[in-house]
C-alpha cells in the first residue's frame, strides 16, 4: 500500500463521514461497501434493491441499503428536489420520476445533509454522474470551471512526491482554451494541497519547453501560465514544459534552469485530452 493511501485511510477513519455508494447493484461497489464498513473508514449508504444486493453479497446485511424506487424517503427527497429545481421548470411529477434514479437520489442525500458525499461512475458515464451534481449541488464558490483530476501513484518512484502525482484534466474538458487551462491548473493545485497536504508544483505540459517550439498549441500554454499567475500568484506554477523537463532534474537543468517547477513537478496539467493518451 502506498504512503498516500495509508494517509487517506487514516484521515478517513479519524474523521468518519457518511458516503453514498450509488451503484449498489454493481458487485465491485458491493465489495467496496463491505471493505469500507469493516475497516471503519466511513458510514456507507448503498443504493439499490436490498434483496438483490444481499443475494450477491450477504455480508452487507449491516450496511444501510436504500432503494430509490421503493424507500419511503423517496417521496420526501422528491419534494425537496422539486423545491430545488422548480425555478428551472421542474414539476412535482418530474421530481418523483427523477428521484427513482440512484444518482439523483444520492445527490439529494448529500444536498439535504443526510450524507457527506457520493461516489459513482463505475457503471455510469461521466456526463450521467455530473448532471445531477451540477443541477443540484452546483460548483464550489468561486469555481469558474468544472474539471477533473486523477491521483496517480507510481511504486518505487523518486519523481513527483515520492511517486504521487495529480494528472489534470484527463476526464472532462477535451480541449480547454488558455483561460480553462489556467483554471484547471489553479484548482488542481488546491486539490493537491487538500489531499496530499504538501506544496504543489504545477507544470503545464507541452511539446515545447520555454520557447523551444513556437506554434498555437505552445502559445496557448504560455498564455494559460500568465493567466494562472494572475489568478493565484502564490502557486508554484510554470510552463510550457515538456514532461521530461517537468519531472527530471537533470533535464530541467539543461532545458529550463530558472524554472521554479521544472525537475520536481507533482501536478501535471495536460493541454488537451489527446495529450493524455
GICORJO-V991475 format. One record per pair of residues at least 24 apart in sequence whose C-alpha atoms are under 7 Angstrom apart, sorted by the first residue. I is the first residue (numbers start at 1). J is the second residue. If there is no record, write none. Layout:
# GICORJO-V991475
i:I j:J
i:I j:J
This chain:
# GICORJO-V991475
i:9 j:41
i:12 j:41
i:12 j:42
i:13 j:40
i:13 j:41
i:13 j:42
i:16 j:41
i:16 j:42
i:16 j:43
i:17 j:42
i:17 j:43
i:17 j:116
i:18 j:42
i:18 j:43
i:18 j:44
i:18 j:115
i:18 j:116
i:18 j:117
i:19 j:43
i:19 j:44
i:19 j:45
i:19 j:115
i:19 j:116
i:19 j:117
i:19 j:118
i:20 j:44
i:20 j:45
i:20 j:46
i:20 j:106
i:20 j:115
i:20 j:117
i:20 j:118
i:20 j:119
i:21 j:45
i:21 j:46
i:21 j:47
i:21 j:118
i:21 j:119
i:21 j:120
i:22 j:46
i:22 j:47
i:22 j:102
i:22 j:103
i:22 j:106
i:22 j:118
i:22 j:119
i:22 j:120
i:23 j:47
i:23 j:120
i:24 j:48
i:24 j:53
i:25 j:53
i:30 j:57
i:34 j:60
i:47 j:102
i:68 j:99
i:68 j:100
i:68 j:101
i:68 j:102
i:68 j:105
i:69 j:100
i:74 j:99
i:77 j:108
i:81 j:108
i:84 j:136
i:103 j:129
i:103 j:132
i:104 j:132
i:107 j:132
i:107 j:133
i:111 j:137
i:145 j:180
i:145 j:183
i:147 j:172
i:147 j:173
i:147 j:184
i:148 j:172
i:159 j:247
i:159 j:264
i:160 j:247
i:160 j:264
i:160 j:265
i:160 j:266
i:161 j:266
i:165 j:266
i:165 j:267
i:166 j:266
i:166 j:267
i:166 j:268
i:167 j:267
i:167 j:268
i:167 j:269
i:168 j:268
i:168 j:269
i:168 j:270
i:169 j:269
i:169 j:270
i:170 j:273
i:170 j:276
i:174 j:272
i:174 j:273
i:175 j:271
i:175 j:272
i:175 j:273
i:176 j:272
i:178 j:220
i:178 j:221
i:178 j:223
i:178 j:224
i:179 j:224
i:179 j:227
i:181 j:224
i:181 j:271
i:182 j:224
i:182 j:225
i:182 j:227
i:182 j:228
i:183 j:228
i:185 j:269
i:186 j:228
i:186 j:232
i:200 j:236
i:200 j:266
i:200 j:267
i:201 j:236
i:201 j:237
i:201 j:261
i:201 j:265
i:201 j:266
i:201 j:267
i:202 j:236
i:202 j:237
i:202 j:238
i:202 j:261
i:202 j:265
i:202 j:266
i:202 j:267
i:202 j:268
i:203 j:237
i:203 j:238
i:203 j:239
i:203 j:241
i:203 j:246
i:203 j:261
i:203 j:265
i:203 j:267
i:203 j:268
i:203 j:269
i:204 j:238
i:204 j:239
i:204 j:240
i:204 j:241
i:204 j:268
i:204 j:269
i:204 j:270
i:205 j:239
i:205 j:240
i:205 j:241
i:205 j:242
i:205 j:243
i:205 j:268
i:205 j:269
i:205 j:270
i:205 j:271
i:206 j:240
i:206 j:241
i:206 j:242
i:206 j:271
i:207 j:242
i:208 j:240
i:208 j:241
i:208 j:242
i:209 j:240
i:209 j:241
i:209 j:242
i:209 j:255
i:210 j:239
i:210 j:240
i:210 j:241
i:210 j:256
i:221 j:271
i:236 j:260
i:236 j:261
i:237 j:261
